[in-house]
């Protein structure tokens, strides 16, 4: 098999999906950069796309912590020399690890590969650290083992962050990510119920499957570059099924921008989640829902003052 890889020359690589580019990833990337400097080589992340699980289980969709373009943006700003996307398919999946590494040539002159102790690639996950060391001894490159970054004694991982979001624990997800959880979507037309209630919302449609938090009301920060909004503009965010209206159309992400009025339709909205205000609830009347929405806005503004004060103290 011949892979489409850029012509780079002497290289230290690391392999993965890098969903979220979280603190654990950045720890591995930093060690990749260090290993490349020690070997007078280029530091490169090879990013598998689509997610291997989606190839192994056709028809499945893995919720992503970041849209693909943001993943590449964050990898590019991590200190790496470059990130290259490798198309993952059944043919690539079937390659033995030695065949995959050989297929990187001649564009990549492999000098090292960074791996965590339990990482593996290739057919049947046979490309373990031990096997890669054997291949490297034969072909002249190093297998560089990087111990995982631990938080509270447990390795940071994309699955751990998804679990925190499923629990609605935005604060823990942010701690593990090293950044606010982020969603990016296009503003589309809805049923205008928010407008009728006095809280006009931007409904989001996604071109990827986002890792959504638990149903509820959140404090967020938004940017809508095409409309001159943000970054960091405060917003209330509803992730839910609108039980008061007995909707059955699936989970919706609706964003109410505080102190802003304008047309956001068809624009790209980037949303960062700050904190969870409450769970989603069904109300006995529309009037009761509106009362709660006003209370949510007041609580959001109170927390914003507190967050601003804390940020100033940190400075």
N, C-alpha and C positions, 0 to 999 in steps of 0.2 A: 504493500500500500504506500502511496505517496501522499504525504500531508502537505497542505498549503501553509507554509510557514515563511515568515520574512527572512531575508538574508541578514544575519546579525553578526556572525563570527563567534569568537570565544564567549561562552554564555554560562551563567548559573541560572537554572530555572526552578520555579516552584509551580506545582500543578493544582488545579482545583476549580470550584465554581465561584468561591469568594462572595457568597451571598451576604450582603450587609457590609462587607469590608469592615468587620467588627474588630474589637481590640485584639482578639486572638489572631485574626488574619494579619493585622498590622505588626504584631510581634513577629510572626513568621516572615513577613515581607522585609522587616528591618534586618533580620538575620540573613535573608537572601542577598540584600544589598551589601551587607558586611562581607559575606562569603565571596561575592563577586569582586569587591575591592581587593581582597586578599589574593585573588587569582588573576588580577588584571583582566577581568571579564565584564560582561554586561549583565545586569540583573533584569530578569524577565519573568513575568507571570503568564503562564499559558492557561487561558480561561476556557473551560468546557462549556459549550452552549449547543443545544439546550441542556437543561439539567439532566445528568445521566439517569436519574430515576424515571424521568419522563420517557426515555428510550427503553429502559428495562420494563416499564409498565405502560405500554401504549394506551393513549387516551387519558392518562393521569396528568395532573397539573400541580406542580409544587409551588405553594405560595412563596412569593419572593419578598425579602426584606427591603430590596431596592429595585427600581426599574433598571433594566440592563444598561442603559446609557449612563446612569449615575454610578453604577458599579465600576464602569470603565473610567469615568471621571475621577473617582476616588482612588482607584488603583494608580492612575497617572500622577496623582498628587501625593503618593505615598513614599516617594523616594526612589521607586523603580526607574529603570531606564525606559522600559516600555511594557505594555501588556498586549498580548496577541490572543485573539479568539480562535479556538480550535473547534471545528464542527464535530459534535459528538453524535455518532450513529452506530448502527449494529456492526458495521465493518470495523470501526475503531474499537468498539467494545470487545470484539473477538480477538484483538491482537494480544499476543503475549507481550509482557513488559519489555523484553529485549527488542522485539520487533517495533514496538511503538517508539522507543528511544532511538532506534536506528533510523526510523522514518523522519526524524527531525533533521537529519543531515541531508544535503550539505549546508543548508542555510544556517543551522545552529551547530556550532562546534562545542559540544557539551563538555564543560569543565566541572560541573557540580549540579546536584539536585537537592533541594532542601525538602525535608519531610518531617512530620511529627511521628512519634514512635508507633502509633496505631494506623497511620495512613497507608493506603495501598492503591494500586491502579493496575490496569490491564485485565486480561481474561481471568475471570474468577477471582479478582482482587489478588492475583498472585504476585504482583509487584510490591511486595513488602520491603521494609527497610533491609532485611537480611538479603533478599534476592537482589535488590538494587545494588547493594554493596558488592555482591559477587559479579554482577554485570560491570560495575564501575572498575573493579580490579582488572577485568579483562580488557576494558576499552579505554581506560585512562581518565576516568572522572571520579569524583568523590560523591558519596552519599552522606549528606550533612543532616544530622538528626537535631531537631529543634524541639525542646520540651514545650508542651502546651502552656499557654498563659492560664493561670488559675485565678478565679475570683470566688471567695468563700470556700476555697478548697476544691472547687469543681472547674474543669476546663470550660473556657468560653467557647460556645459553638452556636451556629445558626439555629439549630433545633432548640437549644435552650432559650434563645431569644424569642423564637416563635411561641414557645410554651408560655413565656412571661406575657406576651401579647394576648394569647388566648385567655389568660387569667385577668386581663385588663391591667396588668402591672406595668404601666408605661415607665415608671421610675426605674424599676429593675432592668427593663429592656434598654433604657437609655444608658444605664451604668455599664451594661455588657457591650453595647454598641460603641460607646464612646461618643455618641451623637444622638440627637433626637430621632425616634422612629420616623421614617419619611414615606410619604405616598405621593404619587404624581399622576394626575389624570386630566382629562379634557372636560370642561364645563359644558354640560348638555341641558336641554330643556326638560323640565320635570312637570309636575301637575300644579305648580305654583301655590301649593298649600302654605308654604312658609310665607309667601307674600301676603296671602289672605290673613294670616295670623299676626302680621306685623314683624316677621322675622324672615326676610327674603334670603333664601339659601342658594348656594351654587351646588348643583348635583354633579358628581364626578363619575365619568366612565373611564375605564382603564384598558390599556392595550396589553397589559400583562396581568397575571394573577397576583394581587398584592396580599401580603400577610397582614390581615386586618386584626385589630384588637377586639376584645370582647364587646358585645353590644353595650352601648352606653353613650354618655355625653362627655366630651373631652374638651380641654383647653388646648388650642393649637396656635401655630404661627404659619402664615402663608406668604407665598410670593406668586404674583401673576405678572410676569415681566412685560407681556404684551399690553397690559393695562396700567402699568406704572405702579403696581401695588407691591409693597414690601421691598426687600425681604424682611421677615420678622413681624409682619402685620398680625395683630392678635385676632383670634377667631374662636367661635364656638363650633364644635364638630359633633354631629350626630352619626353614629354608626349603628344602624338598626333596621327594623322591619315595620316601624310606625304602627304599633299594636293598637293605639287609640283609634286608628282609622281602619283596622282589620285588613291591612294590606297583606297580600300574599305574593308579592313580586320579587322576593329575595331581599338580601341585605343591601341597603343604600348608604352611601357616604355623602352627607350633606354638610356644607360649610357656610356659616353665617359670619361675615366679616364685621367686626365691631367698628363703628364710626366710619363707615364707608358706604357709598351709594354709587352704583354704576352698572354697566353691562359687562358681564364676564363671559357670555356665551361664546363657545368655540375656542376660548383661550386655554392655555396649559396652566394648571394650578399646581404648585408644589406645596405640600402640606407637611409640617413637622408637628408631631404630637408632644405636648408639654406635660399634661397630667390628666387623670381621669376625675371628672366631677361626680358622676353617679352612674348607676346602672340604668338600662332602659326600662321604663315602666308603662303600663297601660293606665290611662286616666279615664274616669267615669264620664267626663265631658270635655269638649273642646276648651271651654272656659277654664277648667282646672289645669289643662295642659298649658295654656297661655300663662297662667299664674306661675307655674313651675318654670317655664322658659324665662320669664322675667327674673325669677330667683336664680336660675342658672347664670344668666348674664351678670347679675350682681356678684355672684360668687366668683365668676371668671375675672371680673374687674378687681375684686379684692385680692385674688391670688396673683394677678399681674403686678399689683403694687408690691406685694411681698417678694415676688421673684425679682423684680427690678431692684429692690432694696438689697436682696441677698447678692445679686450680681455685682452691685456697686461695692459691697463689702469685700467681695472676693478680689476686686481690682485693687 
